[in-house]
Amino acid sequence: MKVMLVAGLALVALATAPVKLIAQTAASQPISPSQETLVAAAQLRLPASQPFGTVHPGGAVMIQWARGNRRKGEILMIVGAAGIVTGLLVHEDVITIAGAVVGGVGLYFYLQATR
């Protein structure tokens, strides 16, 4: 019974399909981008402001360092909160206190980075 149903649905699908499917058209389309696309892409590119291998000014390094500490602080606060919740769920004082310490260190790093 299933074979007859599937065969009937396949026959109906083939009968109602267009004569020439889009994927089977004879006209070929170029795969490479057109000249207009290349010109538009070249205009969107940013010019190189610094040659490769130059040293960034000290301010940029300090900003990256502060961002790293801020991110590290966020991660430590999340891990600390998970430690506190885990310690409370399993009734372990050591895990709860360790989670609070890790969260406190994370808060310290976060506040130092946002100064």
N, C-alpha and C positions, 0 to 999 in steps of 0.2 A: 504494500500500500504506500509506504514512504517513497519507494523508488518511482512509482507512478506520479506522485505528487511533485517530487523534485524535478522529474523529467518534464512535467507539464509546466511548472514555473519557469524552467529554463527555456522551453519552447516559446512561452509568452514573452519572456524577456528578449529573446532573439528576434521575435517577430515585431516587437514595438521599438527596437533600437533603430537609430538613424542609419541610413544606408552607409555613410562613411563616417566613422568615428573621428574625433578631433586628433587623436594620437596617430591615426593612420593617414593623415593628409599627405598629398604628394608634394606640396610646397615646403621647401626646407627653410628654416629660419636660422640666421647666423647665431652662433654660440658666443662669439666674442662681442664685447661692447661696441656700440657705435661711436663715431667720432664725437658726437655731441655729448655722450655720456662721459667720455674721457676728458673733454674740456671742462665739463661741470665738476668732475671729481678733482681735477687739478686746481680749480679755483677754490675748492673747499679746504684744501690742505693748508695747515698753518706753516708759516715760514720757520725755519730753524732759528731759534733765538740765540742758542749757544752751540758752539761746536762740540762734537762728541769728546768726552774726556775732561771737560773743564770742571773745576771745583765749584760747588754751590757756596753762596755766601753763608756765613755763620748763622744768620737768622733762620734760614730754611732748615738747617740741621737741628736747631733748637726746637723749631715747631714740630719737626718729625719726631724728635725725642719726646716732647710733651705729649704728642698724640699717642705714641707707643705706651707711655705710662698711663695715659687715660684709658686706653683700651685694656691694658693689663689690669688696671683697677676695676674696670667693669667686669672683666672675667672673674677676678678674684671675689668680687662681691656676689656674683651669681653662684660660684662654687661654695662660698661661705653660707649663703642662704640655703642651698641644697643640703649642706652638711648639718645645719641647724634643724631643718625639717626632718632629715633622716635620723638624727640623734633623738629628736622628740618622738618619732614614730616607733623606734626600737627601744626607747627608754634607756639610752646610754648617755651618761653625763659627759664622758670624755669626747664623744663624737660631737655633741652639742657645743661644748666649749671650744673644740678645735674649729668647728664651723664658724663660731662667733669670732675667733681670732683671725681666721682667714678673711672673713668679711670685713673685719676692722682694718686689716692691712690693705685690702682692696679699696676701702673708703679713703684711707690715707693717701694711697697712690693717686686715686681719682681727684681728690681735693688739691693735691700738690700740682697736678697737671693742669687744672683749670684756673690756677692763680694767674 
